[in-house]
Amino acid sequence: MPTLLEAPPHPAPPSPPAAPAQPAPGISEDWLALCIGLFIFVLSLGLLFGKDVLGWAVTTSVWTTPIKALAPASKGYAGLRPLVALAATYVFLLVVLSVAAKLLRADLKRFASGFTVVFALSYLCWFLGSWAYIAATPDKRQALKIPWSLNLTNESGFIIALLAGLVVGNFLPGVSRFLKEAIRPELYIKTAIVILGGFLGIAALEQRALATSVMFRGACAIIEAYLIYWPIVYFVSRRYFGFSREWAAPLASGISICGVSAAIATGSAIRARPVVPIMVSSLVVIFAVVELLFLPFVAQHFLYGQPLVAGAWMGLAVKTDGAAVASGAITDSLIRAKALAVSGVSYQAGWIMGVSTTVKVFIDIFIGVWAFILAWVWAAKIEPRAGEKVRAREIWQRFPKFILGYVVTFLLVLAIGAAAPRLVPKIKASMGQANVFRALFFVMTFFAIGVLSNFRKLWQEGIAKLAAVYVLCLFGYIIWVGLLISWLFFHGVLPPLVKG
């Protein structure tokens, strides 16, 4: 019998009925990204058959007057008001991604409301990042009639989106919870990479005018560079900074191959947690901007007598596509001007930038190859199942499926252009329309990255050490090894002179 000091016994309250288990998604984000990317790519090819399916999509130019920044992607929709084009782009993405959310068993109402905010804030960041005083590179200032700019390219919109996301994720927890269903950085970035394949395919087609020797040298240069780059970054991060394999592999790919795309693909291949490639991607964009601000001027000072060495160096050293091509364009302008002033030599415009772009295209192609290699290595050597031999199925499960879309879009554009050269202008216009969505997916990725990134957790995960590895490897030897390789393969190869 209980004493006065003891509470009388009460029957335990009945346990609440167990919530029904949430059914697993019928399809992964990896496969959905492949399907969405291919869907947008196929729609863009309507131009080849006289059907302008995506011409209404909104483009955002580097601007000085806000009202002139927005326009439909196609002249066929020139009469469409810019804000209507923006609204149509939002509705299209909402419908497509709502289907994906349904397949992922997400709450559709919450996804739709969250996505509306994600799209609005992400696009605002992209718009602000396209302001001429922020985005314009030196070769564009005269046309824009501005005396100065920060030279950051419109990829500064990615950084602004990341910062905006960090504010939401760290200081506005209620907003962060409201957006939860729509914060899907892996779906967004993987879809963008599928579309990127077609965009790079047209870039490769346009560089056919380069000599075969230049193309061959570019391919050799990147293979040589990354057989050196990747193992050293991996070793340094593991041995001297104590990172696990999960961190070291995406970091090595991000610094060595192609920044954001390579880090995401590597993370998928080795089944890293989402935070790993996300953090590496953030560093890639920031450091690419730093390189853009000074490498072209170093090249102008020391390499004006070897212009194609300078072009290859930009492609090997700068780690995002936009920043690498922008670096090539700036270097092209700076070196041609100095060569003319110092030596009286007038090189044809575009060749230096063409080499930068060509080398960068080969680097991007290498992403798919490297993802497959890493998927095999991790399945066979790093995380093998006890007592079992690695099977093709295990490699297939690890292999990032969106890379298949990337390869398909790239090769299909090349095949169509090679079989029917007269279609190349239409293919270029098609990929320009698809690239509108690629840019939007990228900027939404960086906003989502920010929302998911908690400062305290980032510090605990080792963001400071991660940046230290990046600084040490990039500025300690990768830039200079890239210069050496560029010199070995392109020394003495000069662009043609301006006739007359």
VOVEX-557594 format. One record per residue (C-alpha): y negated, x, z negated; residue in three letters. Coordinates in steps of 0.05 Angstrom, whole numbers, plus 5000, padded with zeros to 4 digits. Each point is the difference from the previous one (the first is absolute). Example, Ala and Ser with C-alpha at 12.3 -4.5 7.8 and 13.67 -1.06 7.14 Angstrom:
// residues 2
     yy     xx     zz    aa
   5090   5246   4844   ALA
   4931   5027   5013   SER
This chain:
// residues 500
     yy     xx     zz    aa
   5000   5000   5000   MET
   4932   5029   5017   PRO
   4952   5020   4944   THR
   4928   4976   4995   LEU
   4977   5064   5032   LEU
   5045   4990   5059   GLU
   4984   4953   5057   ALA
   5053   4948   5010   PRO
   5043   5013   5058   PRO
   4981   4967   5065   HIS
   5045   4991   5058   PRO
   4982   5047   5056   ALA
   4959   4966   5054   PRO
   5039   4985   5062   PRO
   4994   5053   5053   SER
   4958   4978   5059   PRO
   5040   4988   5062   PRO
   5006   5062   5043   ALA
   4953   5001   5059   ALA
   5036   4996   5065   PRO
   5009   5068   5030   ALA
   4952   5016   5056   GLN
   5041   5007   5064   PRO
   4997   5068   5031   ALA
   4959   5005   5064   PRO
   5041   4989   5062   GLY
   4965   5057   5035   ILE
   4966   5064   4977   SER
   4926   5019   5009   GLU
   5026   5057   5043   ASP
   5031   4952   5051   TRP
   4941   4952   4996   LEU
   4951   5056   5015   ALA
   5043   5018   5061   LEU
   4999   4928   5024   CYS
   4926   4988   4988   ILE
   4979   5065   5032   GLY
   5043   4986   5062   LEU
   4974   4929   5003   PHE
   4928   5023   5003   ILE
   5018   5055   5049   PHE
   5035   4951   5047   VAL
   4942   4951   4997   LEU
   4952   5056   5019   SER
   5041   5015   5062   LEU
   4981   4932   5028   GLY
   4944   5035   5037   LEU
   5052   5032   5045   LEU
   5016   4929   5025   PHE
   4929   4976   5003   GLY
   5003   4965   4932   LYS
   4947   5021   4951   ASP
   5036   4978   4937   VAL
   4965   5042   4947   LEU
   4931   5010   5032   GLY
   4968   4956   4947   TRP
   5016   5050   4944   ALA
   4938   5028   4967   VAL
   4981   5073   5011   THR
   4952   5038   4955   THR
   4958   5054   5031   SER
   4961   5055   4965   VAL
   4934   4964   4989   TRP
   4927   5007   4982   THR
   4985   4926   5008   THR
   5051   4956   4963   PRO
   4997   4942   5049   ILE
   5022   5047   5056   LYS
   5060   5028   4963   ALA
   5049   4943   5014   LEU
   5026   4978   5068   ALA
   5064   4972   5031   PRO
   5048   5054   5024   ALA
   4999   4975   5072   SER
   4943   4987   5048   LYS
   5037   4937   5020   GLY
   4979   4972   4933   TYR
   4929   5025   5004   ALA
   4973   4930   4987   GLY
   5036   4995   4934   LEU
   4955   5008   4940   ARG
   5016   5062   4958   PRO
   5010   4961   4936   LEU
   5047   4952   5037   VAL
   5040   5060   5024   ALA
   5003   5025   4928   LEU
   5023   4932   4976   ALA
   5053   4996   5054   ALA
   5026   5069   4981   THR
   5006   4978   4928   TYR
   5036   4935   5017   VAL
   5049   5036   5046   PHE
   5018   5051   4946   LEU
   5005   4946   4947   LEU
   5050   4960   5041   VAL
   5042   5060   5020   VAL
   5001   5030   4930   LEU
   5013   4932   4968   SER
   5064   4996   5040   VAL
   5018   5069   4972   ALA
   4982   4978   4930   ALA
   5046   4939   5008   LYS
   5058   5045   5020   LEU
   4985   5045   4940   LEU
   5005   4939   4954   ARG
   4927   5007   4979   ALA
   4957   4943   4974   ASP
   4966   4978   5065   LEU
   4940   4967   4967   LYS
   4985   5062   4957   ARG
   5013   5046   5059   PHE
   4952   4962   5045   ALA
   4944   4999   4948   SER
   5012   5072   4981   GLY
   5003   5023   5072   PHE
   4934   4966   5016   THR
   4966   5043   4947   VAL
   5038   5063   5020   VAL
   4980   4991   5073   PHE
   4927   4984   4984   ALA
   4990   5059   4953   LEU
   5039   5048   5045   SER
   4961   4981   5061   TYR
   4935   5007   4963   LEU
   5020   5071   4982   CYS
   5018   5015   5072   TRP
   4933   4971   5022   PHE
   4961   5043   4950   LEU
   5040   5061   5019   GLY
   4978   4990   5072   SER
   4926   5006   4984   TRP
   4973   5055   5045   ALA
   4968   5040   4944   TYR
   5069   5004   4968   ILE
   5047   5001   5059   ALA
   4965   5032   5060   ALA
   5024   5070   5019   THR
   4950   5051   5026   PRO
   5019   4988   5072   ASP
   4982   4926   4993   LYS
   4933   5004   4964   ARG
   4957   5006   5062   GLN
   5029   4938   5031   ALA
   4990   4962   4935   LEU
   4930   5027   4992   LYS
   5008   5024   4929   ILE
   4978   5068   4973   PRO
   5057   5010   4951   TRP
   5065   4972   4974   SER
   5055   5017   4951   LEU
   5048   5014   5058   ASN
   5057   4962   4967   LEU
   5024   4958   5060   THR
   5016   4927   4989   ASN
   5061   5023   4961   GLU
   4952   5004   4942   SER
   5014   4925   4997   GLY
   5069   5019   4973   PHE
   4968   5039   4943   ILE
   4951   4943   4984   ILE
   5059   4951   5000   ALA
   5039   5046   4954   LEU
   4941   5004   4951   LEU
   4990   4925   5003   ALA
   5073   4989   4985   GLY
   4997   5049   4942   LEU
   4942   4960   4970   VAL
   5041   4936   5005   VAL
   5064   5031   4974   GLY
   4969   5035   4941   ASN
   4941   4956   4978   PHE
   5015   4930   5026   LEU
   5071   4984   4975   PRO
   4991   4926   5012   GLY
   4982   5011   5073   VAL
   5057   5049   5006   SER
   5050   4948   4975   ARG
   4970   4948   5047   PHE
   5012   5046   5059   LEU
   5069   5022   4979   LYS
   5040   4962   5054   GLU
   4957   5029   5056   ALA
   4999   5072   4975   ILE
   5054   5028   5045   ARG
   4980   5070   5023   PRO
   5068   5019   5028   GLU
   5003   4939   5045   LEU
   4930   5013   5025   TYR
   5007   5074   5012   ILE
   5068   4996   5034   LYS
   4975   4946   5047   THR
   4941   5044   5017   ALA
   5045   5058   5016   ILE
   5042   4958   5048   VAL
   4936   4982   5038   ILE
   4977   5072   4996   LEU
   5058   5021   5044   GLY
   4972   4963   5061   GLY
   4930   5027   4987   PHE
   5027   5071   4999   LEU
   5040   4986   5063   GLY
   4938   4985   5040   ILE
   4967   5062   4970   ALA
   5059   5041   5026   ALA
   4995   4967   5069   LEU
   4926   5017   5004   GLU
   5014   5073   4986   GLN
   5045   5008   5062   ARG
   4941   5034   5033   ALA
   5010   5059   4954   LEU
   5041   5057   5029   ALA
   5075   4997   4987   THR
   4994   5067   4964   SER
   4950   4970   4951   VAL
   5047   4942   4984   MET
   5058   5048   4991   PHE
   4959   5046   4956   ARG
   4978   4940   4958   GLY
   5072   4978   4988   ALA
   5022   5070   4982   CYS
   4941   5009   4954   ALA
   5013   4939   4957   ILE
   5075   5014   4994   ILE
   4985   5071   4980   GLU
   4946   4978   4951   ALA
   5040   4948   4963   TYR
   5062   5042   4994   LEU
   4954   5046   4960   ILE
   4954   4949   4966   TYR
   5049   4950   4971   TRP
   5048   5046   4963   PRO
   4944   5040   4968   ILE
   4962   4939   4975   VAL
   5065   4971   4973   TYR
   5018   5066   4966   PHE
   4930   5010   4969   VAL
   4997   4928   4973   SER
   5070   5005   4971   ARG
   4999   5072   4973   ARG
   4929   5011   4976   TYR
   4976   4929   4985   PHE
   5065   4969   4975   GLY
   5000   4938   5045   PHE
   5065   4963   5011   SER
   5031   4994   5069   ARG
   4973   4929   5003   GLU
   4929   5028   4997   TRP
   5009   5066   5037   ALA
   5029   4971   5064   ALA
   4945   4949   5017   PRO
   4947   5051   4979   LEU
   5030   5052   5046   ALA
   5002   4950   5058   SER
   4930   4975   4986   GLY
   4970   5070   5002   ILE
   5045   5027   5055   SER
   5012   4945   5051   ILE
   4951   4943   5006   CYS
   4971   4978   4935   GLY
   5005   4926   4984   VAL
   5053   4982   5051   SER
   5046   5058   4983   ALA
   4994   4989   4925   ALA
   5018   4926   5007   ILE
   5059   5015   5047   ALA
   5026   5055   4955   THR
   4994   4957   4938   GLY
   5041   4946   5035   SER
   5053   5049   5023   ALA
   5012   5028   4930   ILE
   4989   4933   4965   ARG
   4941   5025   4959   ALA
   4962   4951   4956   ARG
   4941   4969   5036   PRO
   4949   5036   4956   VAL
   5022   5067   5028   VAL
   4980   4994   5074   PRO
   4941   4958   4979   ILE
   4969   5056   4958   MET
   5015   5052   5054   VAL
   4968   4956   5053   SER
   4937   4994   4958   SER
   4993   5075   4995   LEU
   5014   5009   5075   VAL
   4940   4957   5020   VAL
   4953   5034   4951   ILE
   5018   5070   5021   PHE
   4999   4983   5074   ALA
   4927   4981   4991   VAL
   4987   5067   4966   VAL
   5032   5038   5058   GLU
   4960   4959   5051   LEU
   4936   5022   4967   LEU
   5009   5075   5008   PHE
   5059   5021   5046   LEU
   4964   4985   5066   PRO
   4942   5044   4980   PHE
   5047   5057   4980   VAL
   5033   4993   5068   ALA
   4933   5002   5036   GLN
   4981   5064   4965   HIS
   5064   5039   5009   PHE
   5038   4968   5058   LEU
   4948   4983   5054   TYR
   5034   5052   5044   GLY
   5068   4967   4990   GLN
   4985   4925   5006   PRO
   5071   4974   5006   LEU
   5020   5039   4939   VAL
   4946   4963   4963   ALA
   5024   4933   5028   GLY
   5072   5012   4979   ALA
   4977   5022   4931   TRP
   4965   4934   4988   MET
   5064   4962   5020   GLY
   5043   5043   4954   LEU
   4954   5003   4940   ALA
   4967   4931   4993   VAL
   5049   4949   4972   LYS
   4979   4931   5024   THR
   4998   4978   5072   ASP
   4927   4976   5000   GLY
   4974   5061   4964   ALA
   5041   5048   5044   ALA
   4974   4969   5065   VAL
   4929   4997   4972   ALA
   5006   5074   4980   SER
   5023   5016   5071   GLY
   4941   4962   5030   ALA
   4950   5036   4955   ILE
   5032   5067   5014   THR
   4999   4985   5075   ASP
   4925   4987   4998   SER
   4983   5058   4954   LEU
   5041   5053   5036   ILE
   4978   4980   5070   ARG
   4928   5005   4977   ALA
   5009   5068   4968   LYS
   5041   5029   5058   ALA
   4945   4980   5048   LEU
   4945   5029   4956   ALA
   5035   5065   4984   VAL
   5042   5015   5062   SER
   4971   4955   5053   GLY
   5068   4967   5008   VAL
   5002   4925   5011   SER
   5067   4969   4984   TYR
   5019   4931   5023   GLN
   4993   4948   4945   ALA
   5062   4968   4968   GLY
   5051   5056   5004   TRP
   4991   5025   4929   ILE
   5004   4930   4973   MET
   5058   4987   5046   GLY
   5040   5057   4970   VAL
   4984   4975   4930   SER
   5025   4931   5019   THR
   5062   5026   5036   THR
   5021   5043   4940   VAL
   4987   4941   4954   LYS
   5043   4954   5043   VAL
   5058   5049   4996   PHE
   4991   5002   4925   ILE
   5003   4925   4996   ASP
   5063   4997   5043   ILE
   5032   5048   4951   PHE
   4994   4948   4944   ILE
   5059   4960   5025   GLY
   5043   5062   5009   VAL
   4983   5025   4930   TRP
   5013   4933   4967   ALA
   5070   4999   5031   PHE
   5014   5072   4977   ILE
   4977   4986   4929   LEU
   5040   4935   4997   ALA
   5062   5040   5017   TRP
   4985   5058   4953   VAL
   4986   4953   4941   TRP
   5063   4959   5013   ALA
   5045   5061   5012   ALA
   4972   5053   4954   LYS
   4949   4975   4950   ILE
   5027   4933   4977   GLU
   5072   4995   5025   PRO
   5046   4949   4968   ARG
   5052   5032   4956   ALA
   5066   5010   5035   GLY
   4975   4971   5065   GLU
   4983   5033   5065   LYS
   4933   4980   5030   VAL
   5009   4945   5051   ARG
   4957   4980   5058   ALA
   4988   4934   4964   ARG
   4968   5036   4941   GLU
   4953   5039   5046   ILE
   4983   4935   5036   TRP
   4984   4966   4934   GLN
   4952   5056   4981   ARG
   4969   5006   5069   PHE
   4932   4965   5002   PRO
   5010   4945   5051   LYS
   4926   4995   5017   PHE
   5006   5069   5032   ILE
   5044   4968   5053   LEU
   4941   4956   5019   GLY
   4954   5060   5001   TYR
   5047   5036   5048   VAL
   5011   4938   5043   VAL
   4926   4985   5010   THR
   4986   5073   5015   PHE
   5056   5008   5051   LEU
   4988   4932   5032   LEU
   4927   5017   5014   VAL
   5020   5067   5029   LEU
   5054   4969   5043   ALA
   4955   4946   5028   ILE
   4944   5049   5014   GLY
   5046   5050   5034   ALA
   5034   4946   5042   ALA
   4935   4965   5021   ALA
   4939   5047   4993   PRO
   4955   4945   5027   ARG
   5013   4961   4936   LEU
   4974   5055   4954   VAL
   4929   4970   4994   PRO
   5030   4933   4980   LYS
   5048   5033   4951   ILE
   4941   5036   4969   LYS
   4962   4934   4992   ALA
   5063   4969   4970   SER
   5009   5055   4949   MET
   4925   4995   4984   GLY
   5011   4927   4980   GLN
   5063   5016   4960   ALA
   4962   5057   4966   ASN
   4951   4949   4971   VAL
   5057   4974   4957   PHE
   5025   5070   4985   ARG
   4932   5018   4970   ALA
   4998   4936   4959   LEU
   5070   5011   4973   PHE
   4980   5071   4981   PHE
   4938   4979   4963   VAL
   5037   4945   4963   MET
   5052   5052   4981   THR
   4948   5043   4966   PHE
   4969   4942   4964   PHE
   5069   4980   4975   ALA
   5014   5072   4980   ILE
   4938   4998   4957   GLY
   5019   4934   4967   VAL
   5069   5028   4982   LEU
   4972   5066   4974   SER
   4986   5001   4926   ASN
   4959   5061   4979   PHE
   5040   5012   4937   ARG
   5066   4994   5036   LYS
   4975   5044   5056   LEU
   4981   5054   4951   TRP
   5068   4994   4966   GLN
   5034   5005   5068   GLU
   4963   5065   5013   GLY
   4943   4985   5049   ILE
   4963   5063   4977   ALA
   5060   5044   5014   LYS
   5012   4965   5066   LEU
   4929   5016   5022   ALA
   5009   5071   4977   ALA
   5062   5008   5044   VAL
   4962   4970   5058   TYR
   4940   5047   4992   VAL
   5043   5062   4990   LEU
   5046   4986   5060   CYS
   4948   4972   5048   LEU
   4945   5050   4990   PHE
   5044   5057   4976   GLY
   5044   5007   5061   TYR
   5012   4937   5043   ILE
   4932   5004   5034   ILE
   5008   5074   5013   TRP
   5072   4996   5023   VAL
   4977   4945   5047   GLY
   4946   5046   5027   LEU
   5051   5056   5010   LEU
   5048   4955   5037   ILE
   4944   4972   5042   SER
   4980   5071   5018   TRP
   5071   5020   5018   LEU
   5011   4941   5047   PHE
   4930   4989   5029   PHE
   4968   5068   5000   HIS
   4973   5015   5070   GLY
   5010   4929   5025   VAL
   4931   4975   5021   LEU
   4976   4932   5024   PRO
   4973   4995   5072   PRO
   4927   5014   5013   LEU
   4948   4950   5022   VAL
   4994   5006   5075   LYS
   4933   5017   5031   GLY
